[in-house]
Amino acid sequence: MQHRIIVLGAGYAGAIAAGRLAKRLRRGDATVTLVNAEPDFVERVRMHQIAAGRDLTPRPFAEMFAGTGVALRIGRVTAVDVELKTVTVQGTEGTEELAYDTLVHALGSAWNPQGVPGTADHAHEIASRPGALRLRDRLAALAAGQSVVVVGGGLTGLEAATEFAEARPDLDIALAARGGLGDWLSPAGRRHVRKVCDRLGVTVHEHTAVTEVGAGHVTTAEGTSYPASVTVWTAGFAVHPLAAATALETDDTGRIVVDATMRSVSHPDVYAIGDAALVAGPGGKPLRMSCASGIPTAWQAADALAARLTGRKPPHTPLRYFNQCVSLGRKDGLIQYVTADDRAVRGVLTGRVAAVYKELVCKGAAWGVAHPTVGMPVRRHPATLRTEPAPAAAGGL
């Protein structure tokens, strides 16, 4: 019988894992089914560009995976039973139940309102394409002089505020950061971010915690109210709630606890990658939710699973960071070099060169989805799938 692999979610991590598994395993030995709610690949790192009115090239999965052997199921995952090993999918033609032998959970994350009053009713999110498109329409309807407040001073908030300010210099753009502006960056990185915000006219409210979002304003912990014709909430992400509703071992945020090969510590027939996984990086520090973390975990999981299914020892390449890439509009950027565990060092790249660098990184990430075997240097696994248990030393299933 063919070994049935189901990959849930086709973001960067899930799409790469599915394609890589299809390349690593013979079609007669294994099937790879990719389940996703949308028929097109979403470049999530570009959602602020969509919201600002930019148009992106469509990337249909049917074209990207043509001839690869990956079977597509377009629908929303509504349930996972890790004991019966089934997945329930709601599609346009009804509900379907899929059985699996191995599951790769890559459902990722969404925006996190964090329980702040009024956020769910009045704020916009750019963690999804539908959210970015709704915000696009709302921003386009604003008249000159109206105010936009971006809540959250992390990478997403910085990119959104500067993108909007560059695309709509007629609007009053403000950024509310709980800490200092770019306080995780090096001194040179912080100086450049501040310089760009000043040049683009972005008003920065530092050390400001937004505690309420209204129809036309935001309120801070100090009781100050700032006008906001539009509020954009970028203050963190929340993982998909599905995993926490199963018997899988998760942490208090709902991320699936995995070993070094992205395998669930409680259910060895389940792998978790991307934002859905609690992955220990250098020094045991959890990897942050990001494309930079998701892609290497996809490589790791796909190659480990393929190795186990073919009776080989799972490869392991330590996961580490090299830099943080920040777009600051279309013409400026910041490349902050970091240690393996993501701490800023003195070195930075700024300006137009950094913007080009960031653009190449984004294009490279999307290209990698269609070329999933490019990345971690591992051996191919041409061996026939093992149907009997592999020796423990080989890491068999």
N, C-alpha and C positions, 0 to 999 in steps of 0.2 A: 504494500500500500504506500501511496505517496504521503510524505510527511506534510501536514497542513500547517502553514505559517500564516498568521493574520497580523497585519500591522495596522494599528489604530492611529489615525492622524497622519496627514501628509504635509506637515510643515517641513522645514529644512531637515530635521532629524528623521522623521518618519519616511519621507520620500526617499532620502538617501539610503536609509536602512533597507527599504523594500527593493530598490534597484540593485543595491550591493548584494543582497541575498540572492536575487535572481541570477546575478552574474556568477556567484560563487557556487551555486548548487545546480545540478542537472535537473531539467524539467521533468524527466521521468521519475525522479526520486522525491521531489518536493514541489509543492505549489506555494506561491506567494500571493496573498490577497491584500490589497491596500484599500482601507476604508477611510473615506473623507467626506465631510459635509459639502464641500464645494468641488466643482469639476476642474477648476483652474488652480495652479500653484500660486500662493500668495507670498509675495516678498514682504514679509512682515517688517523688516527693517526699513521699508520705504513708506510706511503708512502715513508718516507726517508729510511726505511729498504729495501723496494722493489728496490729503486733507487741504493742502495748500493750492490745489488745482492742477497739479502735474498729472499727465497721462502716462501710464506704464504699458509696456508691451504685454498682451495676454500670453499666458503660458498654459495651454490646456494639457491636463495629464494624459488624455488620450493620445496626444501627439508625442509627449515627452517619453511615455512608456511603450510606444508602439514597437512591437517586435522584441521586447525584453522578456516577455513571459509573465510580467506582473499583471494580475487580474484586478480591475478596478471595481469598487462598489461605492457608488455615490449615495451617501445617506448619513444620518446622524446616529451616533452610537448612543443607545438609551440604557443599556444594561450589559454588565459583564459578570458571568458566573465562573469564578476561578476553580470551583469544585467540579462542576459539570463540564467545564472547559467550552463554554459557548459565549457568543457575542450576539446581542440583539441590535439590529440596525433598522432605523425608520427611514425609508426612502420614498420617492415620489409614487411608487407603485405599491406601497404598503410596508408591513413589517416583515423582516427576514431574520431568521436565526442561523448563525454560522458557527460551525464546530471547528475547533482548532486543536492541534497538538502542541504548538508553541505560539505564544502571544507576545507581540512587541507593542508595548503601550507607549504611544508618542502623542497623546492628546494635548500636551502642552498646557498653556495658561491663558488667562484672560485678564481684563483689567480688575483692579481690586478697589472697590469703593471704600473699604475699611470701616464700614458702618457709619461714616460721617453723614449726619442728617442732610437731606436734600441732594446728595450726590447722585443717587440713582435716578432721581426725577429731573434734575436740572443740568447735570454735567455731561459732557461728551467724552468719549473714549476713542483712542486710536490704536488699540491693541488688536483690532480686527478690521477687515476690509469693509464690512457693512458699517461699522462705527466711523471709519475714516470717510466713507462716502457721505454719511449723514452730516458729519462735521463740514465736509467740503461744501455741501449745499448751504449750510447755515452761515459759514464764513462768506460765501459769495453773495449772500443776501444782506450783509452788513453794509451800512453807509459809512462814508469817511468820518473818522473821529470816534467811532464806537470802540468799546473796550473789549479786549480778550485777555483773560487771566489763565495762564497755564500753571496748574498746581503740580509740583514735583520738580525738584532740582537735579534729578539724576540724568542719565544719558538721554532717555526719551524726552524728558521735559526740555532739556537744553536744545535738542535737535528740533523739537516742535516750535519752541518760541522763536528761535532764530530763523527757521524756515518761513514761518508766518510773517515775521517782521520784514524779511526780504521780499516775499511775494506781495505783501500788502502794506507798504510803508505808510499808507493813509490811515491805518488803524492804530489804536493805542494798545500795544502788546505789553503785558506784564508777566513776570515769572515769580511765583511764590515758592521759595525753597525752605524746607524745615531747618537746614543748616546753612553754612556759608556757601557762596556761589562756587561750585566746583571744588568743595573742600577735600575731596578724595584725590585731587590731582596734585601734580608737582607745583612748586611756586611759579615756574614758567607757564605751565598749563593754565593755572588760575588767572594769571595776568592776561593771557591771550583770550580766554573766554570772556573776561570782563571787558577787554578792549573791543571785542566783536559786539557784545551786547550794547555797549555805549555807542558804537558806530551805527548799529541798526536801530537805535532808539528803544531798546527793550528796557523797561523799568524792572529792576530786580528788588524783590522784597526778601531779604535774607532773614534767617532765624524766625521764620514765619510759619506757624502751623495753622492751616485752614481747618476750622471746626464746624463750619456750616456752609452749605451752598444754597443760595436763593435763586429766584428767577432772574434777577438782574444784579446780583452782588455775591461776594463771598465774605465770610466773617472769620476773623482770626481768634486764636486763644486769648489774645489781649483785649478782645472786644472791638477791634478796629474793623470797619467795613470798607471794602474796595469795590468800586463799580465793575460789573462784569456782564456785558451784553452776552458773552459766551464764556463759559468755563470749560476748560479742557483738563481732565483729570488723568495724570500720569504717575501718581504716587504709588508705584508698586504693582505687582502682578499676583494673581491667585491661581493656583493650579486647578485643573479640571477636577470637579468633585467626584467623578466616577470611581476613582481608585479607593478613596476613603470609604466608599459605600460597599466595598468588597472585603474579603478576608485577607487581602494583601497587607503586609506590614508596611505602615506609613508613619511619617513623623507627624508632628502636630499641625503642619501646614497641608497635609494630604499628599506629600511627595512620597513616592515608592522607594523604600530602602533597598539598595542594590549592593552587590559586591563589585570588585574591580572589573568584572566583565559585563557589567550592567544587568546581571541576573538577580531577580528578586531573592532576598534572603529567606523568604517564607515559602515561596512557590517557585521551584526551579524551572518550571515550564513557562514562566513569564519573565520577560525582559522589559526594562523601562529605560527610556532615553529622553534627552532634551529636558525641558522644564518639568516634566512629570517625574523625574528621577532625583533622588537625594544621592548625589555622587560626591565621594570624598576626593578632593584634589590634593595638591601639595600640602604637606603638614596636617592632613586630615581636615582641612578647611573645605566646607561644601562649595561646589562650583555655583556661581551665580546663574540665574536664569538669563540666557542670552543665546544668540546664534553661535557665538564663539565657543560656548560650552556644548550646545546641542549637536553640532556637526561631528566633533571628535567622539562623542558618546555613541552616535549612530555607527561610525566606523567600528568602534570597539565591539558593540553588541553584535553587529552583523558578522564580523569576522570570527568572534568567539562562538556564536551559534553555528556558523558553517563548519568551523573546526570540530565542534563537538559532534555534529551530525555525521561527519566523515571520519570520526575516530582519531582525530588529531588533537594535540595539545593546544588549547586556546592561546592565541598570541596576546600579549599585553604590552601596550605602549603607555608610559606614564602621561597623564593629562596635565597640561600646563598652559599658562597664558603667556603671551608675548607683548601685546599692546591693546589699548582701547582706542577704537576709531570713532570719532565724533564728527558728524557733518554739522556745519554752522552756516546753513544756507547752501546755495549751489556753488558759491565761489570761494568759500573759506572752510576750514576744517581744523581739527586737532588730532594728531596721533600721539597718544600718551604711552610711552613705553613703560612696561611694568615687570615686576618680578614674576617668578613662576606661580606664586600664589596671589597675583593680581594687585600688588602694592606698587604705587607709582614710584618711578625713579626719576632722576633729573632730566633725562633725555625726552625731548618732544620734537614733533614736526608740525609746523603750522602753516596757515595761509593756503594759497592756491594749490601748492604741491600736496598738502595734506588732503584737500578736497578731492583731488584726482586719485590719491591713494585710497581714500575711503570709497570712492566710486568703483575702483577696480576690485576692492574687497567685496562690495555688494554684488557686482557682476560675477565675480568668481564664485561666490556662494550659490547664486542661482545656477551658474554653469555646472557646479558640482552636483546639483540635483539630477541633471540629465546625464552626468558622467560619474556615477556613484563609486566606481572602483578607483578613482583618482583620489589620493589622500594618503592615508597611513600606509607605509611600505610593508605589506604583508604578503606571504606566499598565497598563491591560488590554491584552491581545494578541489582538484579534479576527481578525487576518489569517489567511488560509489557510496551512497548513503548507507550507514550501518543500520541494520534492522534489529540487531541484537544489542544488548547493553555493552557499551565500550568499557574498557578497563578504567579504573578510577584514575590512574595516572594520566589518561588521555582526556579526562574531564568529560566523560560520556554522559548523555542524558539518562 
